[in-house]
């Protein structure tokens, strides 16, 4: 995915003015969120001196997505998606600004943080479901690749500079900057994205429960969608090294600096993998055909932790795993394109909620096993073994679906 490919006036996604607006808004939100996570951790630890409270606060920046992804993603189908994104941004701007007020009690900060994160799911569902309308089906995956690279680059910047920025601004001012980033995002979307009608079928009024039920039935009834969800949820195994980065770094005598390098290795590898898979010589048919193989290759390097690698070896293994995990872009884009437009928001929310749950469960179980066994390398190696076995099963299911038929169906679909 060369820069010229992205900026080409004929085929590049940045040639589309609406996508430029979505990308700019997304970039501001990603950087603001990373800053806010660091700021909240610093603020809570300064107030309590408790690692447990600090970890709980960090968890609260992710866990509400499990609920909102199921319950609120359907808003992206019932209402105009542009309006849903603007409303979610404005809601988060107000709530984060309240958290930045002085002398806010910690329980109140925690409650507001949950409400703030609840708004992320409808925003993400609306954005993901609207992109095919902006880019057309043929360029949709390319747009998703750009957004994923942006997100991973934001993580790298956050790991590298988040603490320094919070130390310079102070946690409350950093939260104020995050609130301003949401306001800026809402403004960019308001000015740069066209008004479109709601995707729901005319005359059909579904309740929240009906939307969730129908979205679940859609996924379960379509073996293609179900296989893609299974390939996506394998991230629950690959995320285990992230949850154990700090204890692993301590085990090898590396300290905080080593933990930072370990955490940065996976997103750095993902950026490289996204670049390679986006090259013209790969092509959509090959990416779709390679999904199962790359899912296995994502988990297989973790088995090498059983050989007790040092810091450099572990970084290399995580980078390889991250590079192969870029298959998730194609899996997610294919899932969206195979889903009817009027159900995309809800279906995407269900899939993403399951992905979040898989990652949370993976990290939790990994931590418990490491605590019980006393070895982080053995635990990560076990996660690699279990992930590889499950990936083989998911890859077999995808092969039975018939990747060539899926690719042919996508190639023949109209470019909206």
C-alpha positions in Angstrom: 0.0 0.0 0.0 2.3 2.7 -1.2 1.6 6.3 -0.5 0.9 6.9 -4.2 -1.7 4.2 -4.1 -3.5 6.0 -1.3 -3.3 9.5 -2.8 -3.9 8.6 -6.4 -6.5 10.9 -7.9 -8.2 8.0 -9.6 -8.2 5.1 -7.1 -6.8 6.3 -3.8 -9.0 6.6 -0.8 -7.6 10.0 0.1 -8.9 11.3 -3.2 -12.4 11.0 -1.7 -13.1 14.2 0.3 -15.6 12.4 2.7 -13.0 9.8 3.6 -10.4 12.5 4.3 -12.9 14.0 6.8 -13.6 10.6 8.4 -9.9 9.9 8.6 -9.1 13.3 10.2 -11.8 12.9 12.8 -10.7 9.3 13.6 -7.1 10.4 13.9 -8.0 13.1 16.4 -10.1 10.7 18.5 -7.4 7.9 18.6 -4.7 10.3 19.8 -7.1 11.9 22.3 -8.1 8.5 23.7 -4.6 7.4 24.1 -3.8 10.6 26.0 -6.9 10.2 28.1 -6.0 6.7 29.1 -2.6 7.8 30.4 -4.0 10.9 32.1 -6.7 8.9 33.9 -4.1 6.3 35.1 -1.8 9.1 36.4 -4.7 10.9 38.0 -6.1 7.9 39.8 -2.7 6.6 40.9 -1.8 10.1 42.2 -5.1 10.2 44.2 -5.0 6.7 45.6 -1.5 5.3 45.3 -3.2 2.0 44.4 -2.2 -0.2 41.5 -5.5 -2.0 41.7 -7.5 1.2 41.3 -5.3 2.3 38.5 -5.7 -1.1 36.6 -9.5 -1.0 37.2 -9.7 2.5 35.7 -7.8 1.4 32.7 -10.1 -1.6 32.3 -13.1 0.7 32.4 -11.8 2.3 29.2 -12.5 -1.0 27.4 -15.0 -3.2 29.2 -18.2 -1.1 28.6 -17.8 -1.8 24.8 -19.0 -5.4 25.6 -22.4 -4.0 26.5 -22.7 -1.1 24.2 -21.5 -3.1 21.2 -24.6 -5.3 21.6 -27.1 -2.8 22.9 -26.3 0.4 21.1 -24.7 -0.5 17.8 -28.1 -0.8 16.2 -28.5 2.9 16.5 -26.2 3.1 13.4 -29.0 1.3 11.4 -32.1 3.1 12.9 -30.8 6.7 12.5 -28.6 8.5 10.0 -25.1 7.3 10.6 -23.6 10.8 10.3 -25.9 12.0 13.0 -25.0 9.0 15.2 -21.3 9.8 14.9 -21.8 13.5 15.7 -24.0 12.7 18.6 -21.5 10.2 20.0 -18.7 12.7 19.7 -20.5 15.5 21.4 -21.6 13.2 24.2 -18.0 12.1 24.8 -16.8 15.7 24.7 -19.1 16.8 27.5 -18.5 13.8 29.7 -14.7 14.0 29.4 -14.8 17.7 30.1 -16.7 16.9 33.3 -14.1 14.4 34.3 -11.5 17.1 34.0 -13.1 19.3 36.6 -11.1 19.7 39.8 -12.0 17.7 43.0 -14.1 15.2 41.1 -14.7 12.1 43.4 -13.1 8.9 42.0 -16.4 6.9 42.0 -18.0 9.7 40.0 -15.1 9.7 37.6 -15.4 5.9 37.1 -19.2 6.2 36.4 -18.7 9.0 33.9 -15.9 7.0 32.3 -18.3 4.1 31.7 -20.8 6.4 30.1 -18.1 7.9 27.9 -17.1 4.5 26.6 -20.6 3.4 26.0 -20.8 6.0 23.2 -17.8 4.5 21.4 -19.7 1.5 20.0 -22.4 3.4 18.1 -19.7 5.7 16.7 -17.6 2.8 15.5 -20.6 0.9 14.1 -21.8 4.0 12.2 -18.3 4.7 10.8 -17.7 1.1 9.7 -21.2 0.7 8.2 -21.0 4.1 6.4 -17.6 3.7 4.8 -18.8 1.4 2.0 -21.3 4.2 1.0 -18.4 6.7 1.0 -15.7 4.6 -0.8 -17.7 2.0 -2.6 -17.2 -1.7 -2.0 -14.0 -2.0 -4.0 -12.1 0.6 -2.1 -13.7 -0.2 1.3 -11.0 -2.6 2.4 -8.3 -0.1 1.4 -10.0 2.5 3.6 -10.2 0.0 6.5 -6.5 -0.6 6.1 -5.7 3.1 6.3 -7.8 3.4 9.5 -6.1 0.3 11.1 -2.6 1.7 10.3 -3.7 5.0 11.8 -4.9 3.3 14.9 -1.7 1.2 15.3 0.4 4.3 14.7 -1.7 6.1 17.4 -0.9 3.3 19.8 2.8 3.6 19.0 2.7 7.3 19.6 0.7 6.8 22.8 3.2 4.3 24.2 6.1 6.5 23.2 4.9 10.0 24.1 1.7 9.7 26.1 3.4 9.8 29.5 5.6 12.7 28.5 2.7 14.8 27.3 0.7 14.1 30.4 3.7 15.0 32.6 4.0 18.3 30.7 0.3 19.2 30.6 -0.9 17.5 33.8 -3.7 15.0 33.8 -6.6 17.4 34.0 -5.4 19.5 31.1 -4.7 16.4 29.1 -8.3 15.3 29.7 -9.4 18.8 28.5 -7.4 18.2 25.3 -9.2 14.9 24.8 -12.6 16.6 25.2 -11.5 19.2 22.6 -10.5 16.4 20.2 -14.1 15.0 20.3 -15.5 18.5 19.5 -13.0 18.8 16.6 -14.0 15.3 15.4 -17.8 16.2 15.5 -17.1 19.5 13.6 -15.0 17.7 10.9 -17.8 15.1 10.4 -20.5 17.8 10.4 -18.7 19.8 7.7 -17.1 17.0 5.6 -19.5 14.1 5.5 -22.7 14.2 3.4 -26.2 13.8 4.9 -27.6 10.3 4.2 -30.9 8.7 5.2 -31.1 6.0 7.8 -30.2 2.6 6.5 -33.2 0.9 8.1 -35.8 -0.4 5.6 -38.6 2.0 5.0 -41.7 1.3 7.1 -39.9 -1.2 9.3 -39.7 -0.3 12.9 -37.7 -2.8 14.9 -37.3 -2.8 18.7 -33.8 -3.0 20.2 -34.4 -6.7 21.1 -35.6 -7.4 17.6 -32.5 -5.8 16.1 -30.2 -7.8 18.3 -32.1 -11.0 17.6 -32.1 -10.5 13.8 -28.4 -9.5 13.8 -27.5 -12.7 15.7 -29.7 -14.8 13.3 -28.0 -13.2 10.3 -24.6 -14.2 11.5 -25.5 -17.7 12.6 -27.4 -18.5 9.4 -24.6 -17.4 7.0 -21.6 -19.7 7.2 -19.4 -17.1 5.5 -20.2 -14.5 8.2 -19.8 -17.1 11.0 -16.4 -18.2 9.7 -15.2 -14.6 9.5 -16.3 -14.0 13.0 -14.4 -17.0 14.2 -11.3 -15.9 12.4 -11.6 -12.5 14.0 -12.2 -13.7 17.6 -8.9 -15.6 17.4 -7.4 -12.3 18.6 -8.3 -13.5 22.1 -5.2 -15.8 22.0 -2.8 -13.4 20.3 -3.4 -10.7 22.8 -2.1 -12.7 25.8 1.5 -11.5 25.4 0.2 -7.9 25.7 -1.4 -8.6 29.0 1.8 -10.3 30.3 4.3 -7.9 28.8 5.2 -6.3 32.2 5.7 -9.6 34.1 7.6 -11.1 31.2 9.9 -8.0 31.0 10.5 -8.4 34.8 11.2 -12.1 34.3 14.0 -11.4 31.8 15.3 -8.5 33.8 14.3 -5.8 31.4 12.1 -3.5 33.4 9.6 -0.8 32.2 11.6 0.1 29.0 11.5 -3.6 27.9 7.8 -3.7 28.5 7.3 -0.7 26.3 9.2 -2.3 23.5 7.3 -5.5 23.8 3.9 -3.6 23.7 5.1 -1.7 20.7 6.2 -4.7 18.7 2.8 -6.1 17.8 1.3 -2.8 16.4 4.6 -2.1 14.6 4.3 -5.6 13.0 0.7 -5.0 12.1 1.6 -1.8 10.2 4.2 -3.7 8.2 1.7 -6.6 7.5 -1.0 -4.1 6.4 1.5 -2.5 4.0 2.5 -5.8 2.5 -1.1 -7.2 2.1 -2.1 -3.9 0.6 0.4 -4.1 -2.3 -1.2 -4.5 -5.8 0.5 -7.8 -6.4 -1.4 -9.4 -3.5 -4.9 -8.5 -4.7 -8.2 -9.2 -3.1 -8.6 -12.8 -4.2 -5.3 -13.8 -2.6 -6.0 -11.9 0.6 -9.3 -13.7 1.0 -7.7 -17.1 0.1 -4.9 -16.5 2.7 -7.2 -15.7 5.6 -7.0 -19.1 7.2 -3.2 -19.5 6.7 -2.5 -16.0 8.2 -4.8 -16.8 11.2 -2.6 -19.8 11.9 0.6 -17.9 11.3 -0.5 -15.2 13.8 -0.6 -17.7 16.7 2.2 -20.0 15.7 5.1 -17.7 16.7 3.8 -17.6 20.2 4.7 -21.3 20.6 8.3 -20.3 20.4 8.0 -18.7 23.9 8.3 -22.2 25.2 12.0 -21.9 24.2 12.5 -19.1 26.8 13.3 -16.2 24.3 15.2 -13.1 25.4 14.0 -9.6 24.8 15.1 -9.4 21.1 13.7 -12.8 20.3 10.4 -12.0 22.0 10.1 -8.7 20.1 10.8 -10.5 16.8 8.1 -13.1 17.6 5.6 -10.5 18.4 6.4 -8.4 15.3 5.9 -11.5 13.1 2.6 -12.3 14.9 1.5 -8.7 14.5 2.4 -8.7 10.8 0.3 -11.8 10.1 -2.6 -10.5 12.2 -3.2 -7.8 9.5 -5.4 -10.5 8.0 -8.1 -9.1 10.4 -8.5 -6.1 8.0 -9.6 -8.3 5.1 -11.7 -10.5 7.4 -13.5 -7.4 8.8 -14.0 -5.8 5.4 -15.3 -9.0 3.9 -17.7 -9.4 6.8 -19.1 -5.8 6.3 -19.4 -6.2 2.5 -21.3 -9.5 2.9 -23.8 -8.0 5.4 -27.0 -6.2 4.1 -26.6 -2.5 4.5 -29.7 -2.1 6.7 -28.2 -4.6 9.3 -24.5 -3.6 9.0 -24.4 -1.5 12.2 -25.9 -4.2 14.4 -24.0 -7.1 12.9 -20.7 -5.2 13.1 -21.5 -4.3 16.8 -22.1 -7.9 17.7 -18.9 -9.0 16.0 -16.8 -6.3 17.6 -18.3 -7.0 21.0 -17.4 -10.6 20.7 -13.9 -9.6 19.7 -13.5 -7.3 22.8 -14.9 -10.1 25.0 -12.4 -12.6 23.5 -9.5 -10.3 24.1 -10.6 -9.5 27.7 -11.1 -13.2 28.5 -7.8 -14.1 26.9 -5.9 -11.6 28.9 -7.8 -12.6 32.1 -7.2 -16.3 31.7 -3.6 -15.7 30.7 -3.0 -13.7 33.9 -4.6 -16.4 36.1 -2.6 -19.2 34.5 0.6 -17.2 34.8 -0.1 -16.5 38.5 -0.9 -20.2 39.1 2.0 -21.6 37.1 4.6 -19.0 37.9 5.8 -18.8 34.3 4.9 -16.1 31.7 6.8 -17.8 28.9 4.9 -21.1 29.5 1.6 -19.3 29.6 2.2 -17.4 26.3 3.4 -20.6 24.7 0.2 -22.3 25.9 -1.8 -19.5 24.4 0.0 -20.0 21.1 -0.7 -23.7 21.1 -4.4 -23.3 21.9 -4.7 -20.4 19.4 -3.0 -22.4 16.6 -5.4 -25.4 17.2 -8.4 -23.1 17.1 -7.0 -21.3 14.1 -6.7 -24.6 12.2 -10.4 -25.2 13.0 -11.4 -21.7 11.9 -9.3 -22.0 8.7 -10.9 -25.3 7.8 -14.3 -23.8 8.3 -13.3 -20.9 6.0 -11.9 -23.3 3.4 -15.2 -25.2 3.3 -17.1 -22.0 2.7 -15.1 -21.5 -0.5 -12.9 -18.4 -0.5 -12.9 -18.3 -4.3 -16.7 -18.2 -4.4 -16.6 -15.4 -1.8 -14.1 -13.4 -3.8 -16.1 -13.9 -7.0 -19.3 -12.7 -5.2 -17.5 -9.6 -3.9 -16.0 -8.9 -7.3 -19.4 -9.0 -9.0 -21.1 -6.8 -6.4 -22.0 -3.3 -7.5 -19.6 -0.5 -6.4 -21.9 1.8 -4.4 
